Every structure is written in structure tokens, then in C-alpha cells.
């Protein structure tokens, strides 16, 4: 029997934790990026012309020719041995790591969800930078956690504010992105990292450290993770991803952890997705074994540096007096705060009408959002395209002048 034409459409009951989440900022980012009539700075979408397609193809061909039956079979939740060994080798440049400490994920985004599944109970508090990565806020929130934003400056989270927030809120964990932070592009200096580690050691609070961008340096300098500081390795879950270094379509990342939590992470991973794609894991392992990833990263970083410079040059003269804009030393993002009286969300429709898009900054705040902020990614488009689109964005900003 079919329902009558006048009957209301059936609506599945939705879990309260997803109430009001019919859409998500990430979904909206990719929708904007797909529009041919809009130059989108909304998402960190790598330029496909920079993909190392020939070497990736060769790695897939080798895996299917030499390990095809294994590659197409089920794998283990911890991840394939070859990839865990390659991940451990990369991490060991800053932090002694062996394969047993690695758990493979389908990108670092799944890693955040696995961590939330393994560590969080409804009502737990997670301290995050203000602002922080919006998808981390989502991953933790749907597990019932309460995010508290901690004050930051141009060097990242402020240690004194972090210690005060720990005393006040008794968090389950702290989540930080110290290097080329998303969304601001800021990098925490070594001294600040040590001060943050001192706070965490003194208060006995664990750290989830997210490092998907750290290799994309424009200066040649790199920063060891907070996890590498004395006493921090055992109390830190460190997340990395190949998405930003190789190709985002290959959803492979990893977590580094010590002690019994490793088994809990594997159980949580199995409950979510059983295992990450075996063929992709073996391809990435082969790629890391045979390709010159550092040369590829150097090429990509050089292009990104030129595009950052183009955006920085173009945006400086169109910002209002008193605005603040970051000048990142790596990564993918620039962060602009227009100042009091501006609302980046209300400006977005006019910006898209003018053929340019950005991501309003309010969605990156766990609490007390600054509605004058916007995140702009400089990695997708050539300098000339960036400069033209920022010029049009400047006209929109001028029309909304406070």
C-alpha cells in the first residue's frame, strides 16, 4: 500500500547530538569550490596540477601487480605493517617512534572521530584554541563533549589562559594545532610550545596534537611537535595526514600513541570503519618507500609561498583600518579579522554574487565567535586569479564598511 499524495513525507527521528546539523561548514566548502562561476578561497583545496600523478600511478600499479590479492582483501584495524613502518620512520626525525605506536586512519579527520569515540563521554570538556579547526569541534561535539575556547595571540594558545581554563573547567583533554594552524595559519614558537607542555605536565591533562600541515613550510624551517618535548610523548596522541602532502583523495593518515590507549584507538577505529582501504595503505607505503616526497613537498611549498604572497599583497590595501591579517610561514590559510561592525557571514552572499567566496570565521570558534573574521585559502588558484578575486572582495568589503 502506498501513502496518499497528501500525506506528509516521513521523517526519520534524528539523534539529538545531530540536531540542527542538516548541513555542515565542510559540506558547504566543497559546494562552493565546485561552482565554476566562483573563485573559492573557502576550502584548503590543493591545485590538482600539483599532484604527483605519475609517481602515484606507478605506486598503485606496483601494488596491484605484486600484492594485488592482499591489497583487495580485508586488513587489520591497526593498519598495514609497511605503512606503519613508513609513518614511524617519518615521525622519528623528531620523535622516536616504532610501528607498534602507529594506528592508520582514513585521513586525519577520521582520526579526530576515532579519538573522540575512544576518549570522550557526554559532558566532558575539551579545551581548544580560539579559533580552532571547525571539523574538530564537530567531531567532539557529536560525542557530547563541551568545547571551551582558550585565548590565543599571534604565537598560539596563551599558556596562562590555558592553565586558568584547566583549573576552571577540569577538561578531559586539550586539542591543539601548533604548526600552520587551521584556520589562522599561525605557528607556535618553540618557547611557547615548552610553556604549553609545562602547563600540561603540571596539570596532568592529555594532549591531542593535530599536525596535517607541518611539512608545508615556506621558510625551510620545521617545528618538532609538542609531543617531542620531554615528558609529552606518553600523554599525547599525535595526528598526521598524507592528504595535504600527497593528494586529498587518498584518505590516509595516522595517529601516534603510547601505552594502552593504542588498543582502545584500534577498537574505536574498528567500530567506525573496520579498517582503512588496504590498497590505498599499500600504495602510500610504496610511495613513501620509492618517491622523493621531500622534493615534491618543496615544489608544492614553493608554489604555495608565491600564492600566499599574491594574496597578502592584494588583501592589504582593501582591508579597513584596524583590521588584522596573518602572514603564515606555511600551510594553506590566511586569517583576516575586519574589526568591529563587520559581519563576514552577512557579506558572503554579496561576495559570491561578485564571484568570490571565503569561509566566515564564526564557525571556527567553540564559543564567543568573532563575526568579523574570515578564513581564506591561497593554495588553489594562480597568483593572477587570486589578485583579481581579492580585488572584487575588496569592493564587497568597502560596500559593507562599518
Residue pairs with C-beta under 8 A, 6 or more apart in sequence:
17 141
17 142
17 143
17 144
18 142
21 138
21 142
24 138
25 134
25 135
25 359
25 363
26 134
26 135
26 138
28 42
29 40
29 42
29 43
29 359
30 43
30 45
32 38
32 40
32 42
32 43
32 352
32 357
33 40
33 42
33 43
33 45
33 380
35 357
37 355
38 352
38 355
38 356
38 357
39 355
39 356
39 357
39 381
39 385
39 386
39 388
39 389
40 356
40 357
40 380
41 311
41 356
41 357
41 358
41 359
41 375
41 376
41 377
41 378
41 380
41 381
41 386
41 389
42 357
42 358
42 359
42 375
42 377
43 359
43 377
43 380
44 182
44 244
44 332
44 333
44 377
44 379
45 248
45 377
45 379
45 380
46 244
46 247
46 248
46 300
46 379
46 380
47 303
47 379
47 380
47 381
50 299
50 300
50 303
51 246
51 247
52 246
52 247
52 291
52 296
55 287
55 290
55 291
55 296
56 246
56 247
56 250
56 283
56 287
58 290
59 283
59 284
59 286
59 287
59 290
59 291
60 279
60 283
62 286
62 290
63 71
63 279
63 282
63 283
63 286
64 71
64 279
67 282
70 278
70 282
71 278
71 279
71 282
72 278
72 279
73 278
74 274
74 275
74 278
75 275
75 276
75 278
75 281
76 275
77 103
77 266
77 267
77 269
77 270
77 274
77 275
78 84
78 102
78 103
78 104
78 266
78 269
79 102
79 103
79 104
79 254
79 275
79 276
79 281
80 104
80 278
80 281
80 282
80 285
81 99
82 281
82 282
82 285
82 286
82 289
83 102
83 104
83 252
83 254
83 281
83 282
83 284
83 285
83 288
84 99
84 100
84 102
84 103
84 104
84 254
85 99
85 285
86 284
86 285
86 288
86 289
87 97
87 99
87 102
87 104
87 240
87 254
87 256
88 97
88 98
88 99
88 101
88 102
88 256
89 288
90 240
90 288
91 97
91 102
91 238
91 240
91 256
94 224
94 225
94 228
95 224
95 225
95 227
95 228
95 233
95 238
95 256
96 233
97 256
100 262
101 256
101 257
101 258
101 262
102 254
102 255
102 256
103 114
103 254
103 255
103 257
103 262
103 265
103 266
103 269
104 252
104 253
104 254
104 275
104 276
104 281
105 111
105 114
105 239
105 252
105 253
105 254
105 255
105 269
105 276
106 251
106 252
106 253
106 273
106 276
106 277
107 241
107 243
107 248
107 251
107 252
107 253
108 210
108 212
108 239
108 240
108 241
108 243
108 253
109 135
109 139
109 253
110 251
110 253
110 269
110 272
110 273
110 276
111 239
111 241
111 253
111 254
111 255
112 135
112 136
112 139
112 140
112 208
112 210
112 239
113 139
113 272
114 255
114 265
114 268
114 269
114 272
115 139
115 208
115 237
115 239
115 255
115 265
115 268
116 139
116 140
116 142
116 143
116 145
117 143
117 268
117 271
117 272
118 261
118 264
118 265
118 267
118 268
119 172
119 173
119 206
119 261
120 126
120 140
120 143
120 144
120 145
120 172
120 173
121 143
121 144
121 172
122 143
122 144
122 145
123 144
123 145
123 146
124 144
124 145
124 146
124 171
124 172
125 145
125 146
125 147
125 148
125 169
125 170
125 171
125 172
126 140
126 145
126 146
126 147
126 148
126 171
126 172
126 173
126 174
126 175
127 147
127 148
127 150
127 162
127 165
127 166
127 169
127 171
127 173
127 174
127 175
127 205
128 136
128 137
128 147
128 148
128 149
128 150
128 174
128 175
128 176
128 366
129 149
129 150
129 152
129 156
129 157
129 175
129 176
129 177
129 181
130 149
130 150
130 151
130 152
130 365
130 366
130 367
130 368
131 149
131 152
131 183
131 184
131 335
131 361
131 364
131 365
131 369
131 370
131 373
132 147
132 149
132 175
132 177
132 183
132 364
132 365
132 366
133 177
133 182
133 183
133 210
133 364
134 183
134 363
134 364
136 175
136 210
137 147
137 364
137 366
140 147
140 175
141 147
145 172
147 366
147 367
148 165
148 169
148 171
148 366
148 367
149 365
149 366
149 367
149 368
150 157
150 158
150 161
150 162
150 165
151 157
151 158
151 161
152 158
152 184
152 186
154 186
154 326
155 186
155 188
155 189
155 192
156 176
156 178
156 181
156 186
156 187
156 188
156 192
156 196
157 176
157 188
157 192
157 196
159 192
159 195
159 196
159 198
159 199
162 174
162 196
162 199
163 199
163 202
163 203
165 171
166 174
166 199
166 203
166 205
167 203
171 205
172 206
173 205
173 206
173 207
173 208
174 200
174 205
174 206
174 207
174 208
175 207
175 208
175 210
176 188
176 196
176 207
176 208
176 209
176 210
176 226
177 209
177 210
177 211
177 213
178 187
178 188
178 193
178 196
178 209
178 211
178 223
178 225
178 226
179 187
179 188
179 211
179 213
179 214
179 223
179 225
179 330
179 331
180 186
180 187
180 213
180 214
180 216
180 217
180 328
180 329
180 330
180 331
180 332
180 333
181 187
181 188
181 331
182 212
182 213
182 331
182 332
182 333
182 375
183 333
183 335
183 359
183 361
183 364
183 375
184 326
184 328
184 333
184 335
184 375
185 326
185 327
185 328
185 329
185 330
185 331
185 332
185 333
185 334
185 335
186 326
186 328
186 335
187 223
187 328
187 329
187 330
188 196
188 223
188 226
190 223
193 223
193 226
193 229
194 229
196 226
197 226
197 229
197 230
197 231
197 232
200 206
200 207
200 232
200 235
201 231
201 232
201 235
204 235
206 235
206 236
206 237
207 226
207 227
207 232
207 235
207 236
207 237
208 236
208 237
208 239
209 225
209 226
209 227
209 236
209 237
209 238
209 239
210 239
211 225
211 238
211 239
211 240
212 239
212 240
212 241
212 243
212 244
212 253
213 244
213 330
213 331
213 332
214 222
214 223
214 225
214 330
215 222
215 244
215 245
215 297
216 244
216 245
216 297
216 300
216 301
216 304
216 330
216 331
216 332
217 301
217 329
217 330
218 301
218 304
218 305
218 308
218 328
218 329
218 330
219 329
219 330
221 329
225 236
225 238
226 232
226 236
227 233
227 236
227 238
227 256
233 258
234 258
234 259
236 256
236 257
237 255
237 256
237 257
237 261
237 265
238 255
238 256
238 257
239 253
239 254
239 255
240 253
240 254
240 255
240 256
241 252
241 253
241 254
242 250
242 252
242 253
242 284
243 250
243 251
243 252
243 253
244 332
245 293
245 296
245 297
245 300
246 284
246 287
246 293
246 296
250 280
250 283
250 284
251 276
251 277
251 280
252 276
252 277
252 280
252 281
252 284
255 265
257 265
269 275
287 293
301 330
304 330
304 332
304 378
304 379
306 383
307 378
307 379
307 381
307 382
307 383
307 386
308 327
308 328
308 334
308 378
309 383
310 378
310 383
310 384
310 386
310 387
311 334
311 376
311 378
311 386
311 390
312 325
312 327
312 334
313 387
314 386
314 387
314 390
314 391
314 394
315 325
315 334
315 336
315 376
315 390
315 393
315 394
316 325
317 394
318 390
318 391
318 393
318 394
318 395
318 397
318 398
319 325
319 336
319 338
319 394
319 397
320 338
320 339
320 342
320 397
320 401
320 402
321 339
322 339
322 340
323 336
323 337
323 338
323 339
324 336
324 337
324 339
325 334
325 335
325 336
325 337
326 334
326 335
326 336
327 334
328 334
332 377
332 378
332 379
333 375
333 376
333 377
333 378
334 375
334 376
334 377
334 378
335 361
335 373
335 374
335 375
335 376
336 373
336 374
336 376
337 361
337 370
337 372
337 373
338 344
338 372
338 373
338 374
338 397
339 372
339 402
340 372
340 402
341 372
341 402
342 371
342 372
342 397
342 400
342 402
343 371
343 372
343 400
344 358
344 360
344 361
344 362
344 371
344 372
344 373
344 374
345 360
345 362
345 371
346 400
347 396
347 397
347 400
348 357
348 358
348 360
350 396
350 399
350 400
351 357
351 358
351 392
351 393
351 396
354 392
354 393
354 395
354 396
355 389
355 392
356 389
356 390
356 392
356 393
356 396
358 374
358 375
358 376
358 393
359 374
359 375
359 376
360 371
360 373
360 374
361 369
361 370
361 371
361 372
361 373
361 374
361 375
362 369
362 370
362 371
362 373
363 369
364 373
364 375
378 386
381 389
